Amino acid sequence: MQGWTAMIATEKKIEYLNQLLQVGFDTLDFGSFVSPKAIPQMADTREVLSELNTDTSETQLLAIVANKRGALDAASFSKIDFLGFPFSVSPTFQMKNTNSTIEDSFELLKEINDISKDSNKQLVVYLSMGFGNPYGDLFSEQLVIDWGQKIADLGVGIISIADTVGMATPDQVSSISAGLIKAVPQAEIGVHLHSTPQVWKEKLAAAYGAGVRRFDGALKGIGGCPMSGNELVGNMNTEWMIDYFEELGSLKPLNKSALAQSLNLANQIFI
């Protein structure tokens, strides 16, 4: 939702997210505790959270945070299970996304990690621009692995490599995912892929073949990062992923009726 330019009514967000909670996904990224000036669409996250029916769902909630204040706010809610923090290996994007340098962001990450532990939340760190960047910043597979090791050494248990602007090739997805999994066996490695319809299956296959078992997606492939400064490339389409992993026999059963109703609501919201 964060990259959707038309404001979505709070009641529509609540209806949609409550429906998604019934599908059977492991985790639902429901909102962001960020500045409403930066991301106006997320200004009602607290109100939305108060109306989510988590008692009837096994799906856990994740909230994105970008600074200490947001982390403290999110950590104060018992409904929230995960805090998500975007950490970019691209200096330009880190400045665009959180208005700080990589070095300062790593110090902030340490604080947010402590907040997560103190509040019994799990921290998910997204390695933004984890497959390259459009700014000309230095990039290499080793750079991603080095930062992944530093983050895992803090005790962060989940690291998700983010293809923020959809520029990753399948070979990159395979090599970087496998490299990070080997380098930090103590952490769960996921991928947050963005993709055009032409290469989505190849990217999924590459990540899965490398050993990744945590995948992010969005219904209809909606979304993208509004802070990237580039034309948005949508998130990985959840329906595509469901079909793909069901064919592999590696997906737990989902509530297909709830999924169909969620898709119907998505068609009403994202038009």
N, C-alpha and C positions, 0 to 999 in steps of 0.2 A: 504493500500500500504506500510505502514512503515515497516512491517515485511517481505516484499517480497524481497528475496535476489538479484534477477536479477534486474538490473536498468531498469526502465520503461522510455521510451523516453518522453520528455516533451510534444511533440505534441500529443502523445497517451493519456497522462493524461488529456490534455485539451479536446480532442475529447470525451473521456469517461465521464468526469465530466460534460461537456456541455449536453451530452445526459441524464445523470442522473437528471440534472436540469429540464428536461422536463417531468419527470415521475409524479411529484406531491407530492413528499415527503415533510414533514414539514421543515426538516433541512438536510443540506449536510455537513458532516465533510470532507472538501476538502484538508486540508494541515496542516502543523505544522511550527510554527516559532521557531525552535529549532536549536541547533548547527548542522551544516552539518557533523561535525566529529562524532557526536553521532548517527545521523540518516541521512546518505547520501541520501537516497531516497527522503527526503523532502527538499533538497537544492534548488530546483527550485520553491518553493511555491509562491514566489512573481511573477515570470514569469507566472506561471500557472494562478494565480489570475487575472492578467491583461487581460487574454484572455477569462475569463468566462462570458457568456452572461446572466447576472442576470436581464437585462431589460425585458426579455421575460419569466421570471419564477417567481413564487410566493415562491419558496423554498428559505429559508434563509441559509446563509453560516456560518459555525463554523470553527474556527482555533484553534488548540492546541498550548498552550504556556507552558513553563516550568520555565521561569525566568522573571525578570522585563524587561529586554531588549526586549525579545520576545513579551511580552505583549504590550509594547510601540509601537513596530513595527506593530503588528497586529492591534492595536487600531487606527493607523493612516490611515487605509484603509476604505473608506466609504462603500465598498461592503460587508464588514464583519459585521455580526449581533451579533455573539456570540464568546466569548473567552472561551476555555475549559482548565481547569487546573486539572492535576492529583494529588490528595492528598491521600497518602496511609496511612491506619491505621496499616500497617506493617512497622516497622522501617527499616528492611532489604531492603524491596522493595523501600521505599522512597529514601534510599541512592543509590540503583542501578539505579533508574529512574531519579532522579534529583540531586544526589550527595549532599544531605543535610539531616539533621535530621528532624523528624516530627515537632519538636518545631520551628526550623528555617523555615520550609516550611509553617507553619501556619502564621508566621510573613510575609513571602513573599505573602501568600494568601491575607492578609489584604491589601498589597500594590497593588496587581493585582485587587482586588475588587474595590479599589479607582480609579485605572486607567480605569476600565470598566465603572464605574459610570460617571467619568469625560468625557469619550468619547462616552457616550450614547450607550454602548454595554451591552449585558446581559452576565453574567458570569455563566458558567456551571462547577460545581465542581464534579469531578469523585472520588468517594471513592474507590480507588484501593484496591484490596485484601479485598473487603467488605464482602466476605463470607468465609474468611479463607485464609491461606497462607501456602506455602510448606516449609517454613524456620524454623518452630518451634517457631516463635514469638507468644507472648500471643495474644489470640483472644477470643472475646465474642460478642454476640449480643449487649450487653450494651455498649461495646467499640465503635461499629459503631454508635449507637444512640447518645452517648455522643459527639462524634466528629461531627455528623450531626447537633446536637443542637448548638454547638459552631459556626459552619459554617453558619447556618441559622441566628444566632443572629447577624452576620455581615451584614445581609441584602441580602445574596445570595439567589436568587429566584429559582434556579434549582440545585438539587443534584441528581446525578446518581450513584447508587451502582454498582460497577464493579466487575464482576466475572472474574478477570484478567487472571487466568490460568485454568478456566473451572472446578473448583473443587466443586462448590456449589451443594448441594442436593436440590431437589424441596422443601422439608420441610424448609430448611434454607432460600430459596428465599422467601417463603411465610411469615415466621415468621419475618425475618429482614425487609422486605419491609413493612409489616403491622406495625411493631413497629416504624419504622422511619416516616411513614406517620402520625401515631398518635402523635408522639413526636413533629413534626414540620409541623403543618397544614398550616403554612404560606408559605411553599415552595412546589414546584412541585417536586415529587420524581419519578425518572426514574430508569431503569436498563440497564446496559451494559453487556449483557450476552455472555459468550463464551460457546460452547457446542459441544459435540460429537453427532452424529446422533441418539444415543440410548435414550437420555433423553431430547431432545430439547423441545418437546411438553409439557412434565411435568413441565419444568422450566417456559415456557411461561404461562401455565395455573396457576401455583403457583403465579407468579407476577401479572397477570391480576386479579386473584381472591382476591389478597391482596389490590387491588385498584390502581395498577400502570397503567398509561396510556401513558407513554413515554418510548419507546423501541428503542434501537440502533441495527443496523444490517449491514451486508455487503453482496452484491450479491455473490452467490456461497459459502458463509460462509468463504470467504478468510480472512486471517489476524491473528492477535494475537499480543501480546506485545513482541517486541524483547528485552526489557530490563528485562524481568522476569527471565532469566537465566534457563528457563525450556523449554522443547519441546513445541512448539506453539500449543495451542488448538484454533481452528478457531473461528471467531466471529459468532454470531447467524446469520443463513442464512436468508437473507431478503425474498427470495421466500417462504420459509416455513412460515415465519411470515405473509406474505400477504395472503396465503391460509388460515391460521389459523384464522386470524381476519376477513377475508371475510366470513368465515363460521359462525362466531359469529355475523355478521352483524354490526361490530363496526369499519369498515375501510371506510374512505372517498374514493370516486372513484379515480382511478389512470389511467394514460394514458398507456394502456397496449401495444400499439404499441411502444412507447418510451421505455417501460420496456424491451420489446423483443429486441430492438436494443441495449439497454444497456447490456443485457445479452450476445448478440453476440460479443460486444466489449470486455466484460470481458473474454469470452472464447479465444479471441485472445491475450489478455494481460497476463492473469494468466495461463500460460501453463508450 
